[in-house]
Amino acid sequence: MHVEARQRRRRTSCDFRGRLGLRDPRPQVRILPMTNRMPLRIVLCLLGGIVPQVLLAADYFITPSGDDHAAGTSPGTAWRTIARVNTTSFLPGDHILFQANQGFPGNLRLDQHSAGQSNAPVIISSFGDGHARLLAGRENGITIETAGWVTISNLTVLGDGPTNNVGYGILFSNRLDDFRRLDHVRIENVEVRGFGIFGVLINGKQAGFNHVRVVDCELHDNLRGGMEIAGCLDWDSPLYAHTDVEVTRCRAHHNSGDPHYEKNHSGSGMVLYQVDGGRFEECSAWANGQLCQHGNGGVGIWSCACRGVVIQHCESFGNRTHGGDGGGFDLDGGSIDCVLQYNYSHDNDGPGLMVYTYPYASHADKGCIVRFNVSDNDSRRSRNYAGLWVRSDGNGITGLKVYNNTVRMGPWSNQAAYIDGNGVEAEFRNNILVGCGGAVPLMVEHPQGKLQFLNNLYWGGGAAFKIHWGDQIYTELSGWRQATGQESLGGKLLGVIADPQLPDESNKTPGSNGDWRQRLAAYKPVRGSAILNQGIAAGTEVSEAKNCADILGGVLTIKTWPLGAVGGGSM
């Protein structure tokens, strides 16, 4: 990049936060006039480094009435175009500030010459009240290539529409060839819409990034998907592209999926892939995937080939597909020690709660947990899917624990819970499985000795009890126990057939507004219910019961452990 003479003022550490959108009344100070940055660095070296580079950081302003030949370091001397920004290399701590509520055509691009450093990121944002609009046309909105310590905040990034644009809204890409991760990516309070691929893609040629934060973002009306934080490592690589990834309070909706994309899935809300240590927290995904035609469709919120990822306190609903998948939540192939907990899935075309692995997964699935979730009337499109769906087509699933979930299914599917036992070692405990209108509570294909069902509630909506177990159909709980050894432990008979008295459809009120926990309050067990205080806290939960809570935050103890996702502590 061409580097021009610039004005830089001294900045203290107090200047780094709480200043976006505020004009600095102090005069800009020219530290040293020169035609390139190298002489300045030489001077600093001769001074023994006593002037840290960050003290020379500057603010750069862009306004529609600016002048690209001006200094750019105050609103009165602002630049005018994104093209002018692209000709400049920035120092750690620099701020690139677009005027709020104004539109700026162009495609912003920074590379390794504009990386920030620890505690001094390069920040791209707005100044004034509101969001500036970056108008990308047919290409990428913002591209950050091989640069760490970059923050993007308080912007709206617009493409020309999902069928006209051919790029990404925001692309962070690490192009290094030595498997070295870069540090610090932050995207906060940004709206991204109208792009032909993903709203946000964070990836790497080999390794990706450490310490990624995506917070309070809205990703909608993009073609292939809302957001994907993914690696490009070989499918059988034992490595992970990214570490320490957190996605918090983000919303992904109306990302339709590409009907002409035939390589793999499209139409997901948010995805983590090849991530070691990550979390989705307080996120929502809805109305994605409606145009996907591929057999591997999108899912609202999911992870794949990850270790130590937690998906919690999220809502996923009304996601669609014309091919496969189209579900609410998924721990997919190669998942190790991942947790799906305290989530609400409803009215999706595919499974609400899915655990699946495929033949070429990079890792064998092990140690995952699915607990305290609600799936209500999912699997709207396929009779073969279910609210809870577990299957291995790969190297197996071991150590899976599925407990205290509430699953209800209507007549559009054959079963509330579907488990393919081939290659699956799993325990199912304290779940509520309800099938209505002919859907059975539980269907198990290829039952093996490594499946264990303990203390679950089964209800057929008033129809006669029925469980499909391989080639057998059991119409009595006692007959199923005796033939298979299920629902018994140490000589104690477990399991119950009872009406859990879940709310009717009018209480669910699906939608994107409001706190979904308020809607789940209707799932609280009524006094005297068969699900109240009937659960069994087993394994590690016994010692950790004092720290356990149900989906609504109700405190659980060994004596008050419920069936299903909502306990008496929430009453």
N, C-alpha and C positions, 0 to 999 in steps of 0.2 A: 504494500500500500504506500501511496505517496504521503509523506509527512510534512506538514507545513508549520511555519512559525505559529505559536499559540501563546495566549496569555494564561498564566496559572497563578492562583492565589494560594497562600498558606491556609491549611485547614487543620483544625484540631480534631481529636477523636470524637468530640461531641457533635461534629457536623455530619457524621455519617448517617444518622437516623433522625426522623422527625422533621425533615426539612424539605421533602418533596412537596411541590405545590406552593412553596413560599419563595418570594423574591428576596434575594440577599441585598440589603441596603448598603452594604459596605462596597467601596470601590474595588474594582479588579486591579490586581497588582502584577505588573510584568516582572517576572523574576529575572529572566536573562534572554535577550533577543538572539535568535539564531535560526538557521535554516533547516536544521534537523535535530533530532533528539540526542544523537551520539555525543556531541561535544558537551551537552549538559551532564550526561552520565560520567564522562571523563572528569569533569569538574567535581562532581560529587565524590568520585573515587579519590581525587587528589585531596579533597577535604576530609578524607577518612570516613566517609559515609555519615557525617554528622547531620546531614539534611536528608531524612528519610524520603524515599520517592513519593510516598503517599501524601506528604505535605505539599507536593506540587500538583495534587489532583485538582481538577477544575469541573465546573458545570458548563455544559454546552446546551444552548437553547435553540429550538427550531420552531418557527412560526410561519404562517402563510404569507405574512408581509415582510419576512426577513430577507437577507441578502447573503448569498453564498460566498461573497467576497469579504464579508465582515468577519470580525473576530469570533463571533458565536458565543462569547462567554458571559453575556448578559441578555435579558429580554430585549433591551434596546439595540443590541448588536447581534441579534439572532441570525442563524442560518435559515434558509427557506426550504431545502429539499432533503429527502433521504439520500439522494445521490451524493450530496455534499458530505453527509455523515460517512458514507461508504468509502470516501477517499482518505479518511483519517484513521490513524492508529491511536488508541486510547491507553492511558496509564491506569494502574490500579487506583480505585477510588473515584474515577471520573464518573459523572452523571450525564446521560444523554436524555434531555427532557423536551418532549413535544408539548405544544400548547394544548391544553384541555379543550374538548368540544370542537376541535378542528380536525379536518381530514388531510392526510398526507399520502399522496400516491407514491408507490415505489416498493422496493424490496430490500429491506434492511439486512445488512450482512456484516458480521464481525468474524475475524479469524484469530489465530494464535497470537498475533501481534497486539491484540486488544484484550488479553486475559487480565483478570484481576489477580488479587492475592489474598492470603488469609486476613480476614477482618477489613478488607478494602476491596470489595467487589466492584466491577464495572456495572453500573445500574442504568437500565433503559426504562424510562417511565414518562409520566406526564407532569406538567406543572400547571397550577391553577386548579379550580374545582371541576371534577369530572374526568372523563377519559379522553385522551386523544385517539383518533381513529387512523390506523395504518391501512391504507387501501392497496392491497397486493395485486389486484387484477388476476391474471391467470397463473402467477408463479407463487413461490414461497413468500410468506409474510415476513418472518424473521428467521435468518439462518445464523447459527452460532457454530462455527467449525473449529474443533480442536482448541477450544478455549474454556478453561475452568474459571470459577469465581465470577460468574455472570448472573445478574438478577434482572428479571423482566417483571414489571409490575404496573398496575393501574393503566392498562391499555385495552383498546378494542382492536382486534386484528381481523380484517375482513377480506375474504376472497370474492371472486366474481360469481360464486355459486358452485355447488357441488358437481354440476355437470359441465361447467365452463372452466373452472380452475383445474390445474393439473399438478398442484404442489401441496405443501404442508403449511399450516398456519404458523407454527413455531417448530423449528428443527434444531435440536442440539445434537451434533454428531462429532464423535471422537474418531479422527482418522489416523491415529498413531498405529504403527505396525509392531510395537513391542509389547503388547498386552498390558500397557500401563494405563491405569485409570486416571482420569482427571477429577479434581475436587470441586464440589459446590456448584449445583444448579438450583436456582430458585425461580419459580414462576408464581406470581401472587396477584390475585384480584385482576385477572385478565379474562376477557371474553374472546373466544375464537370461533368464527363461523364462516361457512361458505367455501370450504376447501375440498379439492378433489381427492385427496388422500386422507391423512389424519389431521385433526385439529392440532394436536401436539404429538411429536415423535421425538423421543430421546433414545439415541442408539450409539453404536460404535462399530468401526470396521472390525475390531477385535474386542478389546475391553471398552467399557463405557465410562461411567462416572461413579464417584463416591459422594454420598451426602446430597441426595436429590430431594427437593421439597416442592410440591405443587399444592397451592393453598388457595381456596376460595375462587376457583376458576369455573367458568361456564363454557362448555364445549358442545356446540350444537350445529346441526345442519351441515355436517361434513359427510363426504361420501363413504370412504372406507371405514372410518371409525372416529370416535371422539379423541381418545388418547392411548398411545402405546409407549411404554417404557420397556425397551426390548434390546436384546443382544443380537449380534450377527455371527456368533460362534457356531461352529459345526454342531449339528444336531446331537452328536454323541460326545461333545466336549465335557469334561468333568469340571470345567471352570464356570464362573458366573461373570456376566458382563458388568453388572452394577451391584453396589452395596449401599445399605442404609438409605432406603427410598421411602418417603412418606407422602401420601396423597390424602389431603384433609379438606373436608367440606367442599368438595368439587361436585359439579353436576354435569352429566353427559346425557343429551337427549336428541332425538330426531337425527341421529347419524345413521343414514338409511342402509348402508351396505351397497357395494358395487355389484350390480347384476352381471357385469361383464368380467369381473375379476375371478379367474378360475384356478389360481394357484393355491389359495387357502381361504380361511375364514375372512369375513368382513362384516361390518355392521355392529361391532361391539361398542359398548360405552367406554370402559376403561380396562386396560390389560397391563399386567406386569409379567415379563418373560425374562428368564435368566437373571433373576435378582436374588441376591443373598442378603436377607434381612430387609423386610419391607412391611408397609402397612397401608391399608385403606381405612380411613376413619371418617365417619359422619358424611359419607358420600351418597349420592343418589344417581340412578340411571334409569331412563324410561324412554319408551317409544323408539328404540334403536332397532336396526336390522331388518326393516320391513321390505327392503328390496333384495336382500341376500338370496342367491339361488344355489350357492355351493353346499355340498353335503356337510361341510364343516362351517356352520354358521357362527354368528356372533353370540356373545353373552353380555349381560348388563355389566357385571363387575367380576373379574376373574384373574387368576394367576396360573402360570404354567412354567415348568422347569425351574421352580424356585425353591429356596430353602428359607425357613423361618419367616414366612410372610403371614401376616394376620389381617383378615378382613372382618371389620367389626363396626357395629352401630350404623349400618348402611341400609338403604332401601333400594330395591330393584323391581320394576314392575312394567307391564305392558310392552316388553321387548318382543320382537317379532322375527320370523324367518319364513322363507319359502323353501329352504333346504333343511339342514339339520340344526341342532342346538337351539338357539333362541331363548335361552334360559335366564334365570336371575343371577345365580352365583355358581362358581365352579372352581374347584381345586383340580387342575388338569395335569397331564402327564409329567412325571419327574418331580412331583411335589414331595418335599422332605420337611417334616416338623412344621407344617403349615396349619393354620387355625382359621376356621370359619365360625364366627360366634356373634350372637346378639344382632342378627340381621332379619329383615322383613322382606320376603319375596312374595309377589302375588301377581296373578293374571298374565304371566308370561307364556309364550308359545311353547317353550321347552321346559326342562326341569327347573324347579325352584332351587334345590340344593343338590349339586352334582359333584361327584368324585369320580374321576375317570383317568385312565392312562392308556396310551397308544403304543403300538409295537416298537417305534423307534425313539421312545423317550430317552433323554440323556441320563436319567437316574431312575433307579427303582423306587417307586412310591413307598414311603414308610413314615410312621409316627404322626400322621395327621389327625386332627380333631375337628368334628362338626358338632356344635353344641348351642343350645338355647337360641335356636332360630325358628322362625315361623315361615312356612310355605303354605299359602292359601290359594287354592284354585289355579295352580300353574299347569303346565303341560296342556295348553289349550288346543294345540294343533295336532298332536300325535297321541294315539291311543297307547303307543308303546313306551312313551316317556312317563314320568311320574313326578310328584312333588319332591321326593327323595330318590335319587338315582345313583347307583354305585355299580361300576363295571371296570374290569381290566381286560384290555386287548393287548397288553404288553408284557412286561416282566413281573407283573403282580403288584398287589397292594398289601402291605403288612402293617400291623400295629395301628390300624384305623379304629378310632373310637367315635361313635355317633350316639350322643345322648341328650336327653331333655330338649328334643325338637318337637314342634307341633306341626303336623302335616295334614292338610285336608284336601281332598280331591273330589271333583264333580264327575258327572256322567260322561264327559268327553274323553276320559282316559280309562284304562282297564284297572289301574291300581294307584293307591296313594304312595306306596313305596315299592321300588323295584331294585332288587339286588341280584346281580349275577355272581354266584359264588366261585366261579372258575378263577383260581389264582388270587382270591381275596381272603385275607385274614382280618376279621373285624368283629367288634362288639357293639351291639345295639341295645341301649339301656334307657329306660324311663321316657321313651318317646310316645307321643300320641299320634296314632295313625288312623285317619278317618277316611273312608271311602263312601261316597254318596251316589245314588242313582245307578247302582250296578258296579261301581268301582270297588274292588276288594281292598282291604287295608294293606295287605302285603302279598307280593309275588316274588318268589325266589326261584331263579333258574340255576341249574348246576349246583345244587346245595352240596357243600363240602363240610368236613369236620372242623373247619377253621372259622365258621360263622357261629356266633353266640348271641342269642336274643334273651334279654333279662328284663323282666318287670316293665314291659311295654303295655300300653293300652291299645286295644283294637276295637274299632267300631265301624259297622257297615251301614250307618245311617238308618238303622231300624231293620235292615234286612238280616237274614240268617248269617251267622258267623261263617266266614269262608277264608281260608288261606291257601294259596297255590305254592306248593313246595316241590319243585322239580316236576315230575309227572303225576304227583299226587295232589289231591284237593282234600283238605281237612275241614270238616264242618263242626268240629268240637275242639275246644282248646285242650281238653284232657287227652284226646286222641293224638293231637299233634305233639304234646309233651311226651307221651308214652312212646311214640314211634321214633322221635328224633332227639329226645333229651333237651329240647329247647324249653325255655321258660321254667327252669328249675335250677336250684343252686344249693348244694349241700343237703339235699333231701327236702328243701323248702319249695313249695309250688308257687310260682310267680306268674305275672301276667294277669290282665283283667280285660273282660269284655264289658264295656259300659259306655254310656253316652257322656262325653266330656262337656256337653252343653256349651259349645262354641257359639259365638254371635252369628246372626244371619248376615246375608250380604249387605243389608242396609247399614250395618254398623261399620263396614269396612271403609267405605268412602275413598276409593283409590283416587290418587291425584298427586300433583307435585307440590302442593302448598301445605303448610302447616307441619307440625311435628308428628311424624308417624307413630311415635310412642303413645300419643293421645288416642289414636285410632286403635292401637293394640290394647288399650286399657279395657276394652270390651272382652278381651280374652281371659281376664282374671277369673279364676274358678269361683263358682258360687259356694256359699257356705254349705257344708255337707257333701260337696262334690266328691266323686270317686277319685279325682286326680289330686286332691289336696293332701299334702304331707304323706303321699304314698310312694315316693321315690326312694331309691337306694343310692346313697353316696358311697362309691366304692373306689378302690385304688388310691391314687394320689389325692382325690378330692376329699377323702376323709381327713387327712392332716391339714388340708387347705380350706376346709369348709368355712372357716371364719372369714375368709377373703372372697367367698363366692357370692355371686348375685345372679338373679334371673334376667331376662331380656329387658325388663323395665327397671332394673336396679334394685329390686327387692332383695334384702339380705337373706341368705339361705344358711341353715344349720343342718347338721346330720338329722336332727329330729323333725325338721320342717322341709325336708327336700321334696319337691313336687314331682309329678309327672308333667311332661311337656315343658314349654319355654317360659310360662308365667306361673309364679308360685304365690303362696299365701302371703309372703312378705310384701307383696305389692298391693295387698288389699287395703 
